[in-house]
Amino acid sequence: MFGGGGDPTTNVIDYITIATTGNALDFGDLTLARGTISACSDGNRGVFCAGWALNTMDYITIATTGNATDFGDLSLAGAFQGACADATRGVIAGGYQNYDGIDYITIQTTGNSTTFGNLTGNRYAVSGCSDTTRGVFGGGYGGGATRNTIEYVTIQTTGNATDFGDLTLARETPASCSDGTKGVWAGGETTVNIIDYVTIQTTGNASDFGDLTVARSQIAACSGD
């Protein structure tokens, strides 16, 4: 599922069937046109979070095409946030301008987000992925510099993030996804084709995975099991 986008902003939601190849199909529309948003899912419901100068959250039922419905609001309007989820809870971290806050939602309910904790430092343009218990956030911009930082949280336990290790290259706006064991970050500013990976239940620096077909930034990723 891919929703929104900038230059110009759009409210379009597209979908693909991951096990097949082919072009994306129209799913429906977000409640508002917006870009630089983040998203998470429990496997049944998808939630699209924030966007430029907005704290809006929308949700869709993934198995049923149609327009998104209002979910609630994040604690702070933001953009370029990282998001991930386990089977019940979504976690949204960071954001423009250099925000270190982490919020969470219960995906199968609607309502405003709740404070979870803080990242190890202020940053935005970060990207998140997760397994069934742990969320991992990598890259971003903060403190006047592009970051290679990776940090993690235990999704069902509120609290501050902990250092995990480093990406192979400092970069902003990478795409990330996970198969439930391994987390992968691809591309990013300043327009690179690098793909890194970590094993989510361990800590340590990322390893080289391979390369994208072309260098690009501000992209999105998703995965199957």
C-alpha positions as CSV (number, residue, x, y, z in Angstrom):
1,M,0.0,0.0,0.0
2,F,1.3,3.4,-1.0
3,G,-0.5,6.7,0.0
4,G,0.0,10.3,-0.7
5,G,3.1,12.0,-2.0
6,G,4.5,15.4,-2.8
7,D,5.4,17.7,-5.7
8,P,2.5,18.1,-6.2
9,T,0.8,16.7,-3.1
10,T,-1.8,13.9,-3.8
11,N,-4.4,11.9,-1.8
12,V,-4.1,8.8,-4.0
13,I,-3.7,5.4,-2.4
14,D,-2.3,2.6,-4.6
15,Y,-1.8,-1.1,-3.9
16,I,0.1,-4.1,-5.3
17,T,-0.1,-7.8,-4.6
18,I,3.4,-8.5,-3.3
19,A,3.6,-12.1,-4.5
20,T,3.0,-11.0,-8.1
21,T,4.6,-8.5,-10.4
22,G,2.8,-5.8,-12.3
23,N,1.6,-2.2,-12.1
24,A,0.0,-0.7,-9.0
25,L,-3.8,-0.4,-8.9
26,D,-6.0,2.4,-7.4
27,F,-7.1,1.6,-3.8
28,G,-8.9,4.9,-2.9
29,D,-8.0,8.2,-1.4
30,L,-6.6,9.7,1.8
31,T,-8.8,12.2,3.7
32,L,-6.3,14.9,2.7
33,A,-3.7,15.3,0.0
34,R,-0.3,15.4,1.6
35,G,3.3,14.3,1.2
36,T,6.2,13.2,3.5
37,I,3.9,10.9,5.5
38,S,4.7,7.7,7.3
39,A,2.6,4.5,7.6
40,C,2.3,1.3,9.6
41,S,0.1,-1.8,9.7
42,D,-0.9,-4.7,11.9
43,G,-1.5,-6.8,8.8
44,N,-5.2,-6.0,8.7
45,R,-5.4,-2.2,9.0
46,G,-3.0,0.3,7.6
47,V,-2.6,3.8,9.2
48,F,-1.1,6.8,7.4
49,C,0.4,9.3,9.7
50,A,0.9,13.1,9.6
51,G,2.4,14.9,6.6
52,W,3.7,18.4,6.0
53,A,2.5,20.6,8.8
54,L,-0.3,18.1,9.7
55,N,-1.0,15.8,12.6
56,T,-3.7,13.9,10.8
57,M,-3.9,10.1,10.9
58,D,-6.1,8.1,8.4
59,Y,-6.7,4.3,8.2
60,I,-7.8,1.7,5.7
61,T,-8.8,-1.9,5.9
62,I,-6.1,-3.5,3.7
63,A,-8.3,-6.3,2.3
64,T,-11.0,-3.9,1.2
65,T,-10.4,-1.1,-1.3
66,G,-12.0,2.3,-0.6
67,N,-11.2,5.7,0.8
68,A,-9.4,6.2,4.1
69,T,-11.2,7.2,7.3
70,D,-10.0,9.6,10.0
71,F,-8.2,7.7,12.8
72,G,-7.2,10.6,15.1
73,D,-4.3,13.0,15.6
74,L,-0.7,12.7,16.5
75,S,0.6,14.7,19.5
76,L,2.5,17.0,17.1
77,A,2.1,18.0,13.5
78,G,5.1,16.7,11.6
79,A,6.7,15.3,8.5
80,F,9.5,12.9,7.5
81,Q,8.7,10.6,10.5
82,G,9.6,7.0,10.9
83,A,6.9,4.4,11.7
84,C,6.6,0.7,12.4
85,A,4.3,-1.7,14.1
86,D,3.8,-5.1,15.8
87,A,0.5,-7.1,15.7
88,T,-1.4,-4.5,17.8
89,R,0.5,-1.2,18.2
90,G,2.0,1.4,15.8
91,V,4.9,3.5,16.8
92,I,5.8,6.9,15.1
93,A,9.1,8.5,15.8
94,G,10.9,11.8,15.1
95,G,9.8,14.4,12.6
96,Y,10.5,17.8,11.1
97,Q,11.8,20.1,12.6
98,N,14.3,17.9,14.6
99,Y,11.7,16.4,16.9
100,D,12.8,13.5,19.2
101,G,9.4,12.4,20.4
102,I,7.9,8.9,19.9
103,D,4.1,8.4,19.8
104,Y,2.1,5.2,19.7
105,I,-1.4,4.1,18.7
106,T,-3.4,0.9,19.1
107,I,-4.1,0.1,15.4
108,Q,-7.4,-1.6,15.8
109,T,-8.9,1.3,17.7
110,T,-9.2,4.9,16.7
111,G,-8.2,7.9,18.6
112,N,-5.3,10.3,19.2
113,S,-1.7,9.0,19.8
114,T,-0.1,8.7,23.2
115,T,3.5,9.6,24.2
116,F,5.8,6.6,24.1
117,G,9.3,8.1,24.8
118,N,12.1,9.8,22.9
119,L,14.7,9.0,20.3
120,T,18.4,9.2,21.4
121,G,18.5,12.6,19.6
122,N,16.4,15.0,17.6
123,R,16.0,14.0,14.0
124,Y,13.7,13.7,11.0
125,A,13.8,12.0,7.6
126,V,14.2,8.7,9.6
127,S,12.8,5.4,8.5
128,G,11.5,2.5,10.7
129,C,10.8,-1.2,10.4
130,S,10.0,-4.0,12.9
131,D,9.6,-7.6,13.8
132,T,7.0,-8.9,16.2
133,T,8.4,-7.2,19.2
134,R,11.1,-4.6,18.3
135,G,11.0,-1.5,16.3
136,V,14.1,-0.1,14.7
137,F,14.7,3.4,13.3
138,G,17.6,4.2,11.0
139,G,19.1,7.3,9.3
140,G,17.8,10.8,9.3
141,Y,18.9,14.4,9.8
142,G,19.5,16.0,13.2
143,G,21.9,18.2,15.1
144,G,22.9,19.9,11.8
145,A,24.1,16.7,10.2
146,T,22.9,13.6,8.2
147,R,22.9,10.6,10.5
148,N,23.9,6.9,10.2
149,T,22.2,6.2,13.6
150,I,20.2,3.1,14.2
151,E,18.2,2.8,17.4
152,Y,15.4,0.5,18.7
153,V,12.4,0.3,21.0
154,T,10.4,-2.7,22.4
155,I,7.1,-1.9,20.9
156,Q,4.9,-3.1,23.8
157,T,7.0,-1.3,26.4
158,T,7.0,2.5,26.5
159,G,10.3,4.2,27.1
160,N,13.2,5.9,25.3
161,A,15.0,4.4,22.3
162,T,18.3,2.6,22.8
163,D,21.3,2.7,20.4
164,F,21.4,-0.3,18.0
165,G,24.4,0.5,15.8
166,D,25.1,2.4,12.6
167,L,24.1,2.2,8.9
168,T,27.0,1.8,6.5
169,L,26.4,5.3,5.2
170,A,24.8,8.4,6.8
171,R,21.7,9.3,4.9
172,E,18.2,10.8,5.0
173,T,14.8,9.6,3.7
174,P,15.8,5.9,3.1
175,A,13.0,3.4,2.5
176,S,12.8,0.5,5.0
177,C,11.0,-2.8,5.4
178,S,11.3,-6.1,7.2
179,D,10.4,-9.8,6.7
180,G,10.0,-10.3,10.5
181,T,13.6,-11.2,11.1
182,K,15.8,-8.8,9.0
183,G,15.4,-5.1,8.6
184,V,16.5,-3.4,5.3
185,W,17.1,0.3,4.4
186,A,17.5,1.3,0.8
187,G,18.4,4.5,-1.0
188,G,18.2,8.0,0.6
189,E,19.6,11.5,0.4
190,T,22.0,12.3,-1.0
191,T,20.6,10.1,-3.8
192,V,22.3,6.8,-3.2
193,N,21.6,3.2,-4.4
194,I,22.9,1.5,-1.2
195,I,20.9,-1.2,0.6
196,D,21.8,-2.1,4.2
197,Y,20.4,-4.8,6.5
198,V,20.4,-5.7,10.2
199,T,19.0,-8.7,12.1
200,I,16.4,-7.0,14.3
201,Q,16.8,-9.1,17.4
202,T,20.5,-8.4,17.6
203,T,22.3,-5.1,18.0
204,G,25.3,-4.0,15.9
205,N,26.2,-2.1,12.7
206,A,24.3,-2.7,9.5
207,S,25.9,-4.8,6.7
208,D,25.8,-4.3,2.9
209,F,22.9,-6.0,1.2
210,G,23.3,-4.9,-2.4
211,D,22.2,-2.0,-4.5
212,L,19.0,-0.6,-6.0
213,T,18.7,-0.5,-9.8
214,V,19.2,3.3,-9.7
215,A,20.1,5.8,-7.0
216,R,17.1,7.5,-5.5
217,S,15.8,9.2,-2.3
218,Q,12.4,9.9,-0.6
219,I,11.1,6.4,-1.6
220,A,8.9,4.0,0.2
221,A,9.0,0.2,0.8
222,C,6.8,-2.6,2.0
223,S,7.2,-6.4,2.3
224,G,5.3,-9.6,2.8
225,D,6.1,-12.3,5.4
